Amino acid sequence: MEQLNTLLFYIFLGATIINVAFYLFYSRFAFAKAEKSKHKITPPISVLVCAKNEEGNLKNNIPKVLEQEYPCFEVILINDASTDKTGEVIEDFALSDARVKELQVRYNEKFWGNKKYALTLGIKKATYEHLVFIDADCVPASKNWLALMASQFVPQKEIVLGYGGYSKIKGSGLNKLIRFETVNTAIQYFSWALAGKAYMGVGRNLSYTSGLFYKHNGFSKHMSIRGGDDDLFVSEAATSINVSVQEDPESFTYSFPKESFSDWLIQKRRHISTSSHYKGLHQFFLGIFFLSQLLFICLMIPVITFVEEHYIVLLIILIRYSITWSVTVMAGVKFREKDILIFYPILEIGLVCVQLGIFITNLISKPKRWK
């Protein structure tokens, strides 16, 4: 029994050290002071919005896109074979504003249900080299969203990663968990991007050049995978020098989150399913990070219970939480998510349990539903 307890302690200690090492790496982003772009860069922009059965969201959100204080931009509204009145709403916008171009994507048996096909047609229709992507259910945080995203296209930069947050729902535990997961994901992909190892972005707030898109033959390498129009393309096209991040709060976008746990699980299942197609190095580090979190949480109580040197175990736990919590707090402040930070330990445990459940479920059956 004593040998087993010793083994558990050293596994716990190793997992904690690895987990803390990751958070120290993430601290580079969390504690870094946001730098304003020194360049006044205003290239013409093509904003692409791909919509499938989004008539209500388009009516509410596209006016906010058109209100951007930016000298030259167009908005390409793509109707991805919707069955509601999305197409009619897009036609109305195109008739009322010369900056809006409409694209009606019809049923295509070969590519049916694949957002990448619709986006590819939209990119081909774009007039300008610099492309900015936002989902139909998203709204910019300010009228400076486009200007701030464009400001990151300094020499050598071809991809700009933005933050796509979720609206707050008062009194909702699920909403806090969703926003906590969003912050944690952003901490990771922003940190790796700053280290020259970008592996993903979010289509709710993403920008890259059409030249880069054509250089990599668009989505051709993963067209058969239903997801990943954002993260898989960034993973493929990113280099150590061509990615920039934009963390100014006025550059954020926001969408309304899922209100039922089952709907959120379906959404996360399809998001996580694409991660198996990341580059091997990215999969390795993301897997090790998750495993270190899982082992820390699962072994924390058994080690406290069975290891005699309680004060050593408690000290390890205290050091770990002081580091991970502080990094999460600093990043949460950057992302304007202060209200969830007090619940960090509970939300972390909840999120790890959900992620483990999704991983096991996806091993058994791949997600089939896709909007």
C-alpha positions in Angstrom: 0.0 0.0 0.0 2.8 2.4 0.9 4.4 1.7 -2.5 1.2 2.5 -4.3 0.8 5.7 -2.4 4.3 6.7 -3.3 3.6 6.0 -6.9 0.4 8.0 -6.9 2.3 10.9 -5.3 5.1 11.0 -7.9 2.5 10.7 -10.8 0.6 13.6 -9.2 3.8 15.6 -8.7 4.9 15.0 -12.3 1.5 15.9 -13.7 1.5 19.1 -11.6 5.0 20.1 -12.7 4.1 19.6 -16.4 0.8 21.5 -16.0 2.5 24.4 -14.3 5.1 24.5 -17.0 2.4 24.9 -19.6 0.8 27.8 -17.6 4.2 29.5 -17.3 4.4 29.3 -21.1 0.9 30.7 -21.4 1.9 33.6 -19.0 3.8 35.0 -21.9 0.5 36.1 -23.4 -1.5 36.6 -20.2 1.0 39.0 -18.6 2.2 40.7 -21.8 1.2 44.3 -22.2 -0.9 44.7 -25.4 1.0 46.7 -28.0 -0.8 49.1 -30.2 0.1 48.9 -33.9 2.5 51.6 -34.8 1.5 51.5 -38.4 -1.7 53.0 -39.9 -2.6 50.2 -42.2 -5.9 50.3 -44.0 -5.9 47.9 -47.0 -9.2 47.4 -48.7 -11.1 44.6 -46.9 -13.5 41.9 -48.0 -15.7 40.8 -45.1 -17.1 37.3 -45.6 -20.2 36.1 -43.8 -21.4 32.6 -44.5 -25.0 32.0 -43.4 -27.1 28.9 -43.2 -30.7 29.5 -42.0 -29.6 32.7 -40.3 -32.3 35.2 -41.4 -32.8 36.6 -37.9 -29.1 36.9 -37.0 -28.4 38.6 -40.4 -31.1 41.2 -39.8 -29.7 42.0 -36.4 -26.0 41.8 -36.9 -25.1 42.8 -40.5 -26.0 46.5 -39.8 -23.3 46.4 -37.1 -20.8 45.2 -39.7 -21.8 47.9 -42.2 -21.4 50.6 -39.4 -17.6 49.9 -39.3 -15.5 53.1 -39.4 -13.2 52.0 -42.2 -12.4 53.7 -45.5 -12.8 50.8 -48.0 -14.5 47.5 -47.5 -17.1 45.2 -49.0 -19.3 42.6 -47.3 -19.9 39.3 -49.1 -23.0 37.6 -47.7 -23.1 33.9 -48.6 -26.3 32.0 -48.4 -25.2 28.4 -47.8 -28.2 26.6 -49.3 -30.6 27.8 -46.5 -34.1 26.6 -46.2 -35.5 29.7 -44.5 -35.6 33.3 -45.8 -31.8 33.9 -45.5 -31.5 34.3 -49.2 -34.2 37.0 -49.3 -32.6 38.9 -46.4 -29.3 38.8 -48.2 -30.9 40.1 -51.4 -32.4 43.0 -49.4 -29.1 44.0 -48.0 -27.5 43.9 -51.4 -30.2 46.1 -52.9 -30.0 48.7 -50.0 -26.2 49.0 -49.7 -23.7 49.0 -52.6 -21.0 47.6 -50.4 -22.9 44.3 -50.0 -22.4 41.5 -52.5 -24.7 38.5 -52.4 -23.8 34.9 -53.2 -26.5 32.3 -53.4 -25.0 28.8 -53.0 -27.4 26.1 -54.2 -27.6 22.4 -53.4 -24.5 20.6 -54.5 -24.6 16.9 -53.9 -20.8 16.4 -53.8 -20.2 19.2 -51.3 -23.6 19.3 -49.6 -23.4 20.4 -46.0 -19.8 21.6 -46.3 -19.3 25.2 -45.3 -15.9 25.2 -46.9 -17.4 24.9 -50.4 -19.6 28.0 -49.8 -16.7 29.9 -48.3 -14.5 29.0 -51.3 -17.0 30.5 -53.6 -17.2 33.6 -51.4 -13.4 34.0 -51.5 -13.4 33.8 -55.2 -16.0 36.5 -55.4 -14.0 38.8 -53.1 -12.6 41.9 -54.7 -9.9 42.6 -52.2 -6.8 40.7 -51.1 -7.3 41.0 -47.4 -10.2 38.8 -46.1 -11.9 39.1 -42.7 -14.3 36.4 -41.5 -17.2 36.7 -39.1 -20.1 34.3 -38.5 -23.7 35.4 -39.1 -24.5 35.1 -35.4 -21.7 37.3 -34.4 -21.5 41.1 -33.8 -18.4 43.3 -33.6 -17.6 44.8 -30.2 -17.1 48.2 -31.7 -17.0 50.3 -34.9 -13.3 49.9 -34.9 -13.3 46.1 -35.3 -12.2 46.1 -39.0 -9.6 48.8 -38.5 -8.0 46.9 -35.6 -7.9 43.6 -37.4 -6.4 45.3 -40.5 -3.8 47.1 -38.4 -2.1 43.7 -37.7 -1.2 43.2 -41.4 2.3 44.6 -41.0 5.0 43.3 -43.4 5.2 39.4 -43.4 1.9 38.9 -41.7 -0.7 37.0 -43.6 -3.0 35.7 -40.8 -4.6 37.7 -38.0 -6.2 35.8 -35.1 -9.0 37.6 -33.2 -11.0 36.7 -30.2 -14.6 35.5 -30.6 -16.4 35.7 -27.2 -19.9 34.9 -26.1 -22.6 37.1 -24.6 -23.2 36.9 -20.8 -26.4 35.4 -19.5 -27.0 36.4 -15.9 -27.4 33.5 -13.5 -26.5 30.8 -16.0 -23.9 28.3 -14.8 -23.7 26.9 -18.4 -23.0 30.3 -19.7 -20.1 30.7 -17.3 -18.7 27.3 -18.4 -19.0 28.2 -22.1 -17.2 31.5 -21.6 -14.6 29.8 -19.4 -13.9 27.2 -22.1 -13.6 30.0 -24.7 -11.1 31.9 -22.6 -9.0 28.8 -22.0 -9.0 27.9 -25.7 -8.0 31.5 -26.6 -5.1 31.5 -24.0 -3.7 28.4 -25.7 -4.0 29.4 -29.4 -2.9 33.0 -28.7 0.1 31.8 -26.7 1.2 29.3 -29.4 0.7 31.9 -32.1 3.0 34.3 -30.3 5.6 31.5 -30.0 5.5 31.0 -33.8 3.5 27.8 -33.6 0.0 28.8 -34.5 -2.4 25.9 -34.8 -5.9 27.3 -34.9 -8.1 30.4 -35.1 -11.8 30.8 -34.8 -14.1 31.6 -37.8 -16.0 34.1 -35.6 -13.1 36.5 -35.9 -10.3 35.6 -38.3 -8.5 37.3 -41.1 -6.0 36.2 -43.8 -5.0 37.1 -47.4 -6.5 35.5 -50.5 -3.0 35.0 -51.7 -2.3 32.7 -48.8 -5.6 30.9 -49.4 -4.7 30.2 -53.1 -1.1 29.3 -52.3 -2.4 26.4 -50.2 -5.1 25.5 -52.6 -7.8 26.6 -50.3 -9.4 23.9 -48.2 -8.6 21.2 -50.7 -6.5 19.1 -48.2 -9.3 18.8 -45.8 -12.4 19.5 -47.9 -13.8 16.1 -47.0 -13.7 17.0 -43.3 -16.9 18.8 -42.5 -15.4 21.1 -39.9 -12.1 23.0 -39.7 -12.6 25.9 -42.2 -10.9 28.0 -39.6 -8.6 25.9 -37.4 -7.4 23.4 -40.0 -6.6 26.1 -42.5 -4.7 28.1 -40.0 -2.8 25.0 -38.8 -1.8 24.3 -42.4 -1.0 27.8 -43.6 0.7 29.3 -40.5 4.4 29.7 -40.3 6.7 31.0 -37.6 6.5 34.6 -38.9 3.2 35.1 -40.8 0.7 35.1 -37.9 -0.3 38.1 -35.8 -2.8 38.3 -32.9 -5.2 41.1 -32.1 -6.2 41.4 -28.5 -7.7 44.9 -28.3 -11.2 44.5 -26.7 -12.6 46.7 -29.4 -11.6 44.1 -32.0 -13.5 41.3 -30.3 -16.7 39.8 -31.7 -19.5 38.3 -29.7 -22.2 35.7 -30.4 -25.1 34.4 -28.3 -24.1 31.1 -26.7 -26.1 27.8 -26.6 -28.6 27.8 -23.8 -28.9 24.0 -23.4 -26.2 21.7 -22.3 -27.0 19.2 -25.0 -26.8 21.8 -27.8 -23.4 23.0 -26.5 -22.1 19.4 -26.3 -23.1 18.8 -30.0 -21.2 22.0 -30.9 -18.1 21.1 -28.9 -18.1 17.5 -30.3 -17.8 18.8 -33.8 -15.2 21.4 -32.8 -13.0 18.9 -31.0 -13.4 16.3 -33.8 -11.2 18.4 -36.1 -8.3 18.5 -33.6 -7.4 14.9 -34.6 -6.3 16.4 -38.0 -3.9 19.0 -36.4 -0.2 18.6 -37.0 1.4 15.9 -34.9 3.4 18.3 -32.7 0.3 20.3 -31.9 -1.7 17.2 -31.1 1.1 16.0 -28.8 1.4 19.2 -26.7 -2.4 19.7 -26.5 -2.8 16.1 -25.4 0.0 16.4 -22.8 -1.6 19.6 -21.4 -5.0 18.0 -21.1 -3.6 14.9 -19.5 -1.7 16.9 -16.9 -4.9 18.7 -16.0 -6.8 15.5 -15.8 -4.3 13.7 -13.6 -3.9 16.7 -11.3 -7.7 16.9 -10.7 -8.2 13.1 -10.5 -5.3 12.4 -8.1 -5.6 15.5 -5.9 -8.1 14.0 -3.4 -6.5 10.5 -3.3 -3.1 11.9 -2.7 -4.3 14.2 0.1 -6.1 11.3 1.6 -3.5 8.6 1.5 -0.1 10.3 1.5 1.2 11.0 5.0 3.0 14.2 4.2 -0.2 16.3 3.9 1.6 19.6 4.2 3.8 18.8 1.1 0.7 17.9 -1.0 -1.2 21.0 0.1 1.8 23.1 -0.7 2.0 21.6 -4.2 -1.7 22.2 -4.7 -1.4 25.8 -3.4 1.6 26.6 -5.7 -0.2 25.1 -8.7 -3.4 27.0 -8.2 -1.6 30.3 -7.4 0.2 30.0 -10.8 -2.7 28.7 -13.0 -5.3 30.9 -11.4 -3.2 34.1 -11.8 -2.5 33.3 -15.5 -6.2 32.6 -16.1 -7.1 35.8 -14.3 -4.8 38.0 -16.3 -6.0 36.5 -19.6 -9.6 36.7 -18.4 -9.1 40.4 -17.7 -7.8 40.9 -21.3 -10.8 39.1 -22.7 -13.2 41.1 -20.5 -14.4 37.9 -18.6 -13.7 39.0 -15.1 -16.9 37.7 -13.6 -16.1 34.0 -14.2 -12.6 34.1 -12.6 -13.7 33.6 -9.1 -15.2 30.3 -10.0 -12.0 29.1 -11.6 -11.4 25.8 -9.7 -15.0 24.6 -10.1 -15.2 25.6 -13.8 -11.8 23.9 -14.5 -13.0 20.6 -13.0 -16.3 20.9 -14.9 -14.6 21.7 -18.2 -12.1 18.8 -17.9 -14.9 16.4 -17.2 -16.9 17.6 -20.2 -13.8 17.4 -22.5 -13.0 13.9 -21.3 -16.6 12.8 -22.0 -16.5 14.3 -25.5 -13.2 12.6 -26.2 -14.6 9.2 -25.2 -17.9 9.8 -27.1 -16.0 10.9 -30.3 -13.9 7.7 -30.1 -17.1 5.7 -30.2 -18.9 7.6 -32.8 -18.0 10.6 -34.9 -20.4 13.6 -34.7 -22.8 13.6 -37.7 -24.7 16.8 -37.1 -23.3 20.0 -38.7 -25.2 23.2 -39.2 
